[in-house]
Amino acid sequence: MKPALMLLAATAIFATSACNAEKSGSSSNAVSNAPITPVAPPQGGDWTKVVTQTAEGGFLMGNPNADVKLIEYGSMTCPHCAEFAEKDAPALIDKFVKSGRVSFEYRNFVRDGMDVAMSLVARCGGTERFFPLTDALFKSQKELFDRVQQAPAAQQQELSQTPAGYAQLSGLAQWAAQRGLPSAKSNACLADQAGADKLVQMRSEADANFQIQGTPTFILNGKSQEFENSPLGPQLDTRLREALGS
């Protein structure tokens, strides 16, 4: 096993810790419906279709020069991240990112071997496919988990040493092929040691810079946010409007 992945070697097949960064604290759930003054999008498009990769390794959706910058540190094996992606993120993206006033950057925060495998597949599609594949992976999270856990214990032990092994246990390459990512390409990405090392490096940098306690964790204009219990959407809505001054 390569040194960078040793960070994840001690975890169980799916980590149960470090998921759900919500904390107690004061936060208003009031959501304003006041319109947000937009920034003109690129000709013939809208800001949600503009995706770039950042120097930190994340994927940024929206206006790179937006007034307000929202970053999510998320884990592909975290149920709370999947819940946010399904229930809260679409409305926030439609309301804020589409306006060009807020950018949304997703940075992978890997917790275990399966997380590395899923993240490599999502990133394999590049800027055009990253967000659709990430959303689809969250929707299929339980299905992929079940396939791994239904495998015989000896097979789990044998294959759960590399991203490619997790992909074999879960049928991840076939899953990706059904969504337009050829198996040859996804298999190459799963075998990309530099890509896996980058994911582990991103986690280390996140821990050093923001002391990540759980996922999802949100960074708003450089400051880590704390929230009350779910839902996160109304709380983020309020804070984004406050940051915009509206």
Secondary structure, DSSP 8 states (H G I E B T S, - for coil): --GGGGGGTTS-SS--SS-----------------------STTS-GGG-EEE-TTS-EEES-TT-SEEEEEEE-TT-HHHHHHHHHTHHHHIIIIITTTSEEEEEEE---SHHHHHHHHHHHHTHHHHHHHHHHHHHHTHHHHHHHHHHS-HHHHHHHTTSHHHHHHHHTHHHHHHTTT--HHHHHHHHT-HHHHHHHHHHHHHHHHHH---SSSEEEETTEE----SS--HHHHHHHHHHHHT-
